[in-house]
Amino acid sequence: MLARRERLFAELVALADAATLVVSILLACALYVHAPSAKGGFWNILAAHLTVLWIALALWTFLARRLGLTDSHAYVSLGRLGARTLRVHILGGLGLMSAEFLTNPAASRLFTFEFLAVSFVALSAEKLGVRAMLLCRAERKRAQGHPRALVVGIESLAGAYFDLLRERRFWPVTVAGFIPWDEAHAQVNGNGNGNGNRNGASANNGARTNGLPAAAKGRSTEQWDKLIGNYLVDEVVAVMPWNRAVDTDALAIACARRGVVFRELIQMPAAPAGTYRVEDLGAGRYMLSLETVPEPTLALLLKRAIDVLGATVGLLLCGLAYLWYAPRLKRESPGPVLFVQPRVGENGRVFNLCKFRTMCPDAEERLPELLEHNQMDGYMFKMKDDPRVTPSGRVLRRRHLDEMPQFWNVLKGDMSLVGTRPPTVNEVARYKPHHYRRLSMKPGITGLWQLNGNGEVREFEDVVRLDCQYIDNWSLATDFKILAKTALKVIRGTGW
């Protein structure tokens, strides 16, 4: 219900914004006619600046949705509404001027400024008008007492529904009454011979529905029907914990028979991370999911496309680096140029990670004697001035160029350009349960830990925190920021 209303509201606001921008450009043309630099009449000026309108429509529509200006909740507070409107307008104005500079450098800057000034006033007035209409409609609906809702359920959880009504000021629901579930259940079962007759009904009628004999369920439905009939209501809202949601099936049937809308607010157990999502699969089936990682979306498809493009370019550069580095490494240390090591990827998948070898061939055998110099607290080993590193390897590490062969892992799909740190198999074998969450997304060549590491982050729990922070707040914008900061880090040569 709320989602459907919000979608309709968002569509109507988008149409109102588009109409306001059209009026704004007409007013801007009317003002610009009197400017000394104006060439031609009103219609000539409008035709010459239609590009401004198309760019503004695209930018404002996108920004309004992205920044929450199409959410009715943003209209509750005047301060929140004004701040979001100003933010959308500033970002839209910057985008409009940038697009004009790139596509039409000769365009009149005066006209653009006039359009931005007029559109800001017009859009602000529109937003205030929308808010006023929402308030007026809500007050009118409340005065009419429509819709009226009967709330039935667990008293300790009913507050969540009443809080929702207070938060959604534009949702004009009048509460016709509240019946605690135990009281309602006693009335229904008391009038319908309730639990005492269920065994007898089961003996006379073998049909059962959800564990309740069909005859007893039918009597419960009739009693619910009589109970609802005592109230003038348009909908019944059941507020129940998740493990008792099925107790309301007879109530739902009674509402359907009377033509009254039945809603159920289900309280799910609090989760340490993630978001609950509900999908309608049809035929009365619903998939309830606790999503702790970003689900497949267009943004994730774009992330993969960026990975493929970046890995292709990176492998070409890696080939050049190989031609420069391989002869030097061969002179300094016998053994292969590439170092291949099993690492643990997304949800425990093991893959072979490729790097330029920067250590002597017996590096793994010498590790035990260096453990006392480990600068990390936890399951990782990291040591500045590691004696196992070759001279050329030290140069590569300082510029992070030893990671370049990992572009092959990115191209294969084992890794991403940006992600969590790929752990070793031995490290994962010692994980505690909460550490595994950092494996729920593909590991990356770079990430939050890689940017903050190299001696700055020494606690393994901090590494886990950074990786989980990346997962919880993932977006394409975050990836681009990390890539930009990584490029600066490579240029400065701040690695070990």
DRENBA-195893 format. One record per residue (C-alpha): residue in three letters; chain; y, x, z. Coordinates in steps of 0.5 Angstrom, whole numbers, always signed. Example, Ala and Ser with C-alpha at 12.3 -4.5 7.8 and 13.67 -1.06 7.14 Angstrom:
residu chaine yy xx zz
ALA A -9 +25 +16
SER A -2 +27 +14
END
This chain:
residu chaine yy xx zz
MET A +0 +0 +0
LEU A +5 +5 +2
ALA A +3 +10 -4
ARG A +4 +4 -9
ARG A +11 +2 -6
GLU A +13 +9 -6
ARG A +11 +10 -13
LEU A +15 +4 -15
PHE A +21 +6 -11
ALA A +20 +13 -15
GLU A +20 +10 -22
LEU A +26 +5 -20
VAL A +30 +11 -17
ALA A +29 +16 -23
LEU A +31 +10 -28
ALA A +37 +9 -24
ASP A +39 +17 -24
ALA A +38 +17 -32
ALA A +43 +11 -32
THR A +48 +14 -28
LEU A +47 +21 -32
VAL A +48 +17 -38
VAL A +55 +14 -35
SER A +57 +20 -33
ILE A +57 +24 -39
LEU A +61 +18 -42
LEU A +66 +19 -37
ALA A +66 +26 -38
CYS A +67 +25 -46
ALA A +73 +20 -44
LEU A +76 +25 -40
TYR A +75 +31 -44
VAL A +78 +27 -50
HIS A +85 +29 -47
ALA A +84 +36 -46
PRO A +88 +41 -51
SER A +81 +44 -53
ALA A +78 +38 -55
LYS A +76 +37 -62
GLY A +75 +30 -65
GLY A +75 +24 -62
PHE A +70 +21 -57
TRP A +64 +20 -61
ASN A +65 +27 -64
ILE A +65 +30 -57
LEU A +59 +26 -55
ALA A +55 +28 -61
ALA A +57 +35 -60
HIS A +55 +35 -52
LEU A +48 +31 -53
THR A +44 +37 -51
VAL A +48 +37 -44
LEU A +45 +30 -43
TRP A +38 +31 -45
ILE A +38 +38 -41
ALA A +41 +34 -35
LEU A +36 +28 -35
ALA A +30 +33 -35
LEU A +33 +38 -29
TRP A +35 +32 -25
THR A +29 +28 -26
PHE A +24 +34 -24
LEU A +29 +37 -18
ALA A +29 +30 -15
ARG A +22 +29 -15
ARG A +21 +36 -12
LEU A +26 +36 -7
GLY A +24 +29 -4
LEU A +30 +25 -7
THR A +25 +20 -10
ASP A +22 +18 -3
SER A +25 +12 +1
HIS A +24 +16 +7
ALA A +30 +21 +5
TYR A +34 +15 +5
VAL A +34 +13 +12
SER A +38 +19 +15
LEU A +45 +19 +11
GLY A +45 +27 +13
ARG A +38 +28 +10
LEU A +40 +24 +4
GLY A +47 +28 +3
ALA A +44 +34 +4
ARG A +38 +33 -1
THR A +43 +30 -6
LEU A +48 +36 -6
ARG A +42 +41 -7
VAL A +39 +37 -13
HIS A +46 +37 -16
ILE A +47 +45 -14
LEU A +40 +47 -17
GLY A +41 +42 -23
GLY A +48 +45 -25
LEU A +46 +52 -24
GLY A +40 +50 -29
LEU A +44 +47 -34
MET A +49 +52 -34
SER A +44 +57 -35
ALA A +40 +53 -41
GLU A +47 +52 -44
PHE A +49 +60 -44
LEU A +42 +61 -47
THR A +42 +56 -52
ASN A +49 +55 -54
PRO A +54 +60 -52
ALA A +60 +57 -55
ALA A +59 +50 -52
SER A +65 +48 -48
ARG A +65 +50 -40
LEU A +70 +45 -39
PHE A +66 +40 -41
THR A +60 +42 -37
PHE A +65 +43 -31
GLU A +68 +36 -32
PHE A +61 +33 -33
LEU A +58 +36 -26
ALA A +64 +33 -22
VAL A +63 +26 -25
SER A +56 +26 -24
PHE A +56 +29 -17
VAL A +61 +23 -15
ALA A +57 +18 -19
LEU A +50 +20 -17
SER A +53 +20 -9
ALA A +55 +13 -10
GLU A +48 +11 -13
LYS A +45 +14 -7
LEU A +49 +10 -2
GLY A +48 +4 -6
VAL A +41 +5 -6
ARG A +41 +6 +1
ALA A +45 +0 +2
MET A +40 -5 -2
LEU A +34 -2 +2
LEU A +37 -4 +8
CYS A +40 -11 +6
ARG A +33 -12 +3
ALA A +29 -10 +10
GLU A +34 -14 +14
ARG A +33 -20 +10
LYS A +26 -20 +10
ARG A +26 -19 +17
ALA A +30 -25 +18
GLN A +25 -29 +14
GLY A +19 -26 +18
HIS A +16 -24 +11
PRO A +11 -21 +11
ARG A +8 -22 +18
ALA A +2 -18 +21
LEU A -3 -19 +26
VAL A -5 -12 +29
VAL A -12 -12 +32
GLY A -15 -6 +35
ILE A -15 +0 +40
GLU A -9 -1 +44
SER A -8 +7 +45
LEU A -8 +8 +37
ALA A -4 +2 +36
GLY A +2 +6 +38
ALA A +1 +10 +31
TYR A +2 +4 +27
PHE A +8 +1 +31
ASP A +11 +9 +30
LEU A +10 +8 +23
LEU A +14 +1 +22
ARG A +20 +5 +26
GLU A +20 +11 +22
ARG A +19 +7 +15
ARG A +26 +3 +16
PHE A +25 +0 +9
TRP A +18 -3 +11
PRO A +20 -10 +13
VAL A +14 -12 +17
THR A +14 -17 +23
VAL A +9 -16 +28
ALA A +6 -23 +29
GLY A +2 -21 +35
PHE A -3 -15 +38
ILE A -10 -17 +40
PRO A -13 -11 +44
TRP A -20 -10 +40
ASP A -24 -11 +47
GLU A -21 -18 +48
ALA A -21 -20 +41
HIS A -29 -18 +41
ALA A -30 -22 +47
GLN A -27 -28 +44
VAL A -31 -28 +38
ASN A -38 -26 +41
GLY A -36 -31 +47
ASN A -35 -37 +42
GLY A -41 -35 +37
ASN A -46 -33 +42
GLY A -45 -26 +41
ASN A -50 -21 +43
GLY A -54 -25 +47
ASN A -57 -29 +40
ARG A -57 -23 +36
ASN A -64 -21 +37
GLY A -66 -29 +36
ALA A -62 -29 +30
SER A -66 -23 +27
ALA A -73 -26 +29
ASN A -71 -32 +25
ASN A -68 -29 +19
GLY A -70 -22 +17
ALA A -63 -20 +13
ARG A -59 -15 +16
THR A -52 -12 +14
ASN A -50 -6 +16
GLY A -55 -6 +22
LEU A -52 -13 +24
PRO A -57 -19 +23
ALA A -54 -24 +17
ALA A -54 -30 +21
ALA A -50 -27 +27
LYS A -45 -23 +22
GLY A -44 -30 +19
ARG A -42 -33 +26
SER A -38 -27 +27
THR A -34 -28 +21
GLU A -33 -36 +23
GLN A -30 -34 +29
TRP A -25 -29 +27
ASP A -23 -34 +22
LYS A -21 -39 +27
LEU A -18 -33 +31
ILE A -14 -31 +25
GLY A -12 -39 +24
ASN A -8 -39 +31
TYR A -3 -34 +28
LEU A +2 -35 +22
VAL A +1 -29 +19
ASP A +1 -26 +12
GLU A -4 -20 +13
VAL A -8 -17 +19
VAL A -8 -10 +21
ALA A -14 -7 +24
VAL A -13 +0 +28
MET A -19 +4 +30
PRO A -22 +11 +31
TRP A -26 +13 +25
ASN A -33 +12 +28
ARG A -32 +5 +30
ALA A -29 +3 +23
VAL A -35 -1 +21
ASP A -34 -6 +27
THR A -29 -9 +23
ASP A -33 -12 +17
ALA A -33 -19 +19
LEU A -26 -19 +20
ALA A -25 -16 +13
ILE A -29 -22 +10
ALA A -26 -27 +15
CYS A -19 -25 +12
ALA A -22 -25 +5
ARG A -24 -32 +6
ARG A -17 -34 +8
GLY A -13 -30 +3
VAL A -10 -26 +8
VAL A -9 -19 +6
PHE A -13 -14 +11
ARG A -11 -7 +12
GLU A -14 -2 +17
LEU A -11 +4 +20
ILE A -17 +9 +21
GLN A -15 +15 +26
MET A -19 +21 +24
PRO A -20 +27 +29
ALA A -15 +32 +29
ALA A -17 +38 +24
PRO A -14 +45 +26
ALA A -12 +46 +18
GLY A -12 +42 +12
THR A -10 +35 +10
TYR A -14 +29 +9
ARG A -15 +25 +2
VAL A -18 +19 +0
GLU A -20 +17 -7
ASP A -22 +10 -9
LEU A -29 +11 -13
GLY A -29 +3 -14
ALA A -34 -2 -12
GLY A -32 -1 -5
ARG A -33 +6 -5
TYR A -28 +11 -2
MET A -29 +19 -2
LEU A -25 +21 +5
SER A -24 +29 +4
LEU A -21 +34 +9
GLU A -18 +39 +4
THR A -17 +46 +7
VAL A -15 +49 +0
PRO A -11 +47 -6
GLU A -15 +42 -10
PRO A -15 +43 -18
THR A -9 +41 -21
LEU A -4 +43 -27
ALA A -1 +49 -22
LEU A -8 +52 -21
LEU A -9 +51 -29
LEU A -3 +55 -30
LYS A -5 +60 -24
ARG A -11 +62 -28
ALA A -7 +62 -35
ILE A -2 +67 -32
ASP A -8 +71 -29
VAL A -12 +72 -36
LEU A -5 +74 -39
GLY A -3 +79 -33
ALA A -10 +81 -33
THR A -10 +83 -41
VAL A -4 +86 -41
GLY A -6 +90 -34
LEU A -12 +92 -38
LEU A -8 +95 -44
LEU A -4 +99 -38
CYS A -11 +101 -35
GLY A -13 +104 -41
LEU A -7 +109 -42
ALA A -8 +111 -34
TYR A -15 +112 -35
LEU A -13 +117 -41
TRP A -8 +121 -36
TYR A -12 +120 -30
ALA A -20 +122 -32
PRO A -19 +129 -34
ARG A -15 +131 -27
LEU A -20 +127 -23
LYS A -26 +131 -26
ARG A -22 +138 -25
GLU A -21 +136 -18
SER A -28 +132 -16
PRO A -34 +131 -19
GLY A -37 +124 -20
PRO A -35 +118 -24
VAL A -28 +116 -25
LEU A -29 +109 -23
PHE A -31 +107 -16
VAL A -35 +100 -16
GLN A -36 +97 -9
PRO A -39 +90 -7
ARG A -34 +86 -4
VAL A -34 +78 -2
GLY A -30 +73 -6
GLU A -29 +66 -6
ASN A -33 +62 -1
GLY A -38 +68 +0
ARG A -39 +70 -7
VAL A -41 +77 -8
PHE A -38 +81 -14
ASN A -37 +88 -16
LEU A -30 +91 -15
CYS A -27 +96 -19
LYS A -22 +101 -18
PHE A -20 +108 -20
ARG A -24 +113 -15
THR A -19 +117 -11
MET A -24 +120 -6
CYS A -29 +125 -6
PRO A -36 +123 -8
ASP A -39 +123 -1
ALA A -33 +119 +2
GLU A -38 +114 +5
GLU A -42 +119 +9
ARG A -36 +122 +12
LEU A -33 +115 +14
PRO A -37 +115 +21
GLU A -34 +122 +23
LEU A -27 +119 +22
LEU A -27 +112 +25
GLU A -24 +115 +31
HIS A -18 +116 +27
ASN A -18 +108 +25
GLN A -11 +106 +25
MET A -13 +98 +24
ASP A -15 +94 +30
GLY A -21 +90 +28
TYR A -26 +90 +22
MET A -22 +94 +17
PHE A -21 +102 +16
LYS A -15 +105 +14
MET A -12 +112 +16
LYS A -6 +115 +13
ASP A -7 +122 +10
ASP A -15 +121 +10
PRO A -18 +128 +8
ARG A -23 +125 +3
VAL A -17 +123 -2
THR A -16 +127 -8
PRO A -9 +130 -10
SER A -9 +126 -16
GLY A -12 +120 -12
ARG A -6 +121 -7
VAL A -1 +120 -13
LEU A -5 +114 -15
ARG A -5 +111 -8
ARG A +2 +112 -7
ARG A +4 +108 -13
HIS A -2 +103 -12
LEU A -5 +105 -19
ASP A -12 +106 -17
GLU A -12 +98 -17
MET A -11 +97 -24
PRO A -19 +97 -26
GLN A -19 +90 -22
PHE A -15 +87 -28
TRP A -22 +87 -30
ASN A -25 +83 -24
VAL A -19 +78 -25
LEU A -20 +77 -33
LYS A -28 +75 -31
GLY A -25 +70 -25
ASP A -28 +74 -19
MET A -21 +75 -17
SER A -13 +73 -18
LEU A -7 +77 -19
VAL A -5 +74 -12
GLY A -9 +72 -7
THR A -13 +74 +0
ARG A -15 +81 +1
PRO A -22 +82 -2
PRO A -27 +84 +4
THR A -33 +89 +4
VAL A -40 +86 +5
ASN A -40 +90 +12
GLU A -34 +87 +14
VAL A -36 +80 +13
ALA A -42 +81 +17
ARG A -38 +82 +23
TYR A -34 +76 +22
LYS A -33 +70 +27
PRO A -33 +63 +25
HIS A -25 +62 +24
HIS A -25 +69 +20
TYR A -29 +66 +14
ARG A -23 +61 +12
ARG A -19 +67 +9
LEU A -25 +67 +4
SER A -24 +60 +2
MET A -19 +62 -4
LYS A -20 +68 -9
PRO A -18 +75 -7
GLY A -12 +78 -10
ILE A -10 +85 -13
THR A -4 +83 -9
GLY A -2 +78 -3
LEU A +2 +78 +3
TRP A -2 +83 +7
GLN A -2 +88 +1
LEU A +6 +87 +2
ASN A +6 +88 +9
GLY A +0 +93 +10
ASN A +0 +100 +10
GLY A +1 +101 +17
GLU A +6 +95 +19
VAL A +0 +90 +20
ARG A -5 +94 +24
GLU A -9 +88 +28
PHE A -14 +85 +24
GLU A -13 +78 +27
ASP A -6 +79 +23
VAL A -9 +80 +17
VAL A -13 +73 +18
ARG A -6 +70 +20
LEU A -3 +72 +13
ASP A -9 +70 +9
CYS A -9 +63 +12
GLN A -1 +63 +11
TYR A -2 +64 +4
ILE A -8 +59 +3
ASP A -4 +54 +7
ASN A +3 +55 +3
TRP A +0 +56 -4
SER A +5 +55 -10
LEU A +6 +58 -16
ALA A +13 +60 -14
THR A +10 +64 -8
ASP A +6 +67 -13
PHE A +12 +69 -17
LYS A +15 +72 -11
ILE A +9 +76 -9
LEU A +9 +79 -16
ALA A +16 +81 -16
LYS A +16 +84 -9
THR A +9 +88 -11
ALA A +13 +91 -17
LEU A +18 +93 -13
LYS A +13 +96 -8
VAL A +10 +100 -14
ILE A +16 +102 -17
ARG A +18 +105 -10
GLY A +12 +108 -9
THR A +11 +106 -1
GLY A +3 +106 -1
TRP A -2 +111 +2
END
